[in-house]
Amino acid sequence: MRGGHFLMYRSVTILLLLIALAAGGISSMLKPIFEDSSKWKPFVALNLVICLTDIILSIYNIIIFKRNGNLIHNRMIYKRHMQGCNEHVKIPIHTYVTETSALASEQEQVAADLQNVSSHVNEVSCMYYNEYYLKRYTYFPRTIIKHIIIFLLAMAEGIVLTIMI
C-alpha cells in the first residue's frame, strides 16, 4: 500500500471511534427517558454509519494490499545503511558507476540497463531501500484487522446497549 492506508489516519480513526461509542451510549441513555423512538434512533444510526464506513474502508485497504502484491521489484536495491526509509536515484548509463551495489548480480534489470549502451535511455531510475521499508510496506498491516475488530465491538455496543435497556 503505497503512501499508507487509504483514509485510515490514526487521529481520524480515534475520533470516529469516540463519536461512535458516544452515540451508542447516548442512544442507550435516551431510550428509557423518551418513549418516542425518533429521539434516540438517530444516535444508533450514527453509530452504525460510522462503524460500517470504517469497516468497509478497512476491507478496501485489505483489497488494495492484496492487489498491490509485493512492492519489491527488480529496480530496487537493498542498502543496509541509509538515512531515510528509501531513496530514489537515477544512474547515468554512459558514465562510471561508483555505487557497486547497483551492479550486484541479483539486480539483473539494473545491471542489464547499465550495460546496454545501444539503448536510447540515458539513465536508469532505481530506488534504494532499507530494512524499515521492508517491514513497513511489504508485510500485511495488522492495524487493519484491529480496526475491524474495534469497530465491530463499537457497533455491537451501540446496538446491544440500546436493545437491552
N, C-alpha and C positions, 0 to 999 in steps of 0.2 A: 504494500500500500504506500505508494509514493506520496510524500507530503503529510503523512499522518492519517488519522481517522477522519472520515467524512462526517462533518457536523457532530463530532463526539468530543468536544473540548471538555476538559475536566471541570472547569468552573461552571460552564453551562449545564453539564450533567448534574452536578451537585445542586445547583439552583433549581433545576427541573424536578429533581428528586424531592427536595424540601417542599416545593409547591405541591407536588402530588401527594406527599404524606400529609401536609396541612389540609389539603382539600378533602382527603379521605377522613381525617379526624373531625373537621368541621361538619361534614355531612352526617357523621355518626352522632355528633353532639346536637345537631339541629333536628334530627328525626324525632326524638321524643318530645321536643318542645312544640314543634309545628305539626299539625295533622295534615296540612296541605303539603303534598309532595313537591310542589313547584318551588318551595323554599330551600329544600336540601338536595334535590336531584341534580341541579347544575354542578354542585361540588363533586358528586360522584362522576358525572360526565367529564368534568375537568380532569379528575384523577385518571379515568380510563383513557382519555385522549392523550394526555402526556405520557402515560406508561406505554400505550400501544405505539405511539410515534417513536419513542426511544427504542422499543423492542424491534420495530421494523427497520430503523436505522442501523441497529446492531446487526441484524440479519443481513442487511445490504452490505455492511462492511465485511462480513464474513464472505459473501459472494465476491466482492472486489478482491479480497485477499486470495481466494481460490483461483479467480480468473487471471490475476497477475502472475501467479506461479512464482518461480524462483527469479529473483531480481538480479542474481549474479549471472553475467554472461561473459563472452569471450573478449569484450573490450574493457574489462575491468581487471585491475591489477591489485593484488593484495600487498599492502605496505604496512609493516608492523608498527613502525614508529612514525606517527603523524600527529600534527597538532589537532586537527578537527576530525569530524566523522568521515568526510570524504573530500576529494579534491579533483576537480575536472582540469585536465591538461590537454594541450594539443602538441603532438610530437611532429616536428617537421620531417618530411621523408628525405629530403636531399641535404642532410647535414649529419654531423657526427652525434650519435646518441650517447649522452653521458649517464643516463639512468639505465643501468644494466638490467634492472628487473623488467623493463619493457620488452626485453628480448628473451625472456625466460621461455623455456620450451613449452610450458603449459599454456602460454598465451599465443597460440598459433595464428590467430587472426591478426593480432597486433604485429607479430613478427613478420607475417606474410605481407601485410600492408607496408611495413617499413622497408622490406627488401624489394618490393615491387616498384622498380624505377620507371617502368613503362606506363604506369598509371597516370591519369590526369589529375590526381589528387595531390596537393602539395603538403598536406598534413593529415595526421590521424588523430581523432578525438579519443581520449581514454579517460578512465576515472580510477584514481587510487582510492582504496577503501581500507578500513582497519577493522579490528575485532568488534568495536561498538556498532559499526554499520551492519555487520553480520548478525549481531544479536537483535538489533532494533528492527531491521527491515526484512529479514528472511525467515524468522520464526513466527508462528501464529500468536497474535496478541491476545493474551489471556484476559485482558481487561474487558474485551467484548463479551465474553461469557459472564464475567462478573456483572456487567451492565444488565444483561438479560435477566439474570437471577435476581438482582436487586429490584429491578422494575417489575418483575413478576410478583415479588413479595409486596411491593408498594401497591400494586393493583389489587392484590388479594386483601391487603389491609383496608383499602377503601371500600371494597365490596363486602367483605366479611363483617367489619365493624358496623356498617350500615344495616346489613340484614339482621345481625344478631341483636341489635338494640331495638 
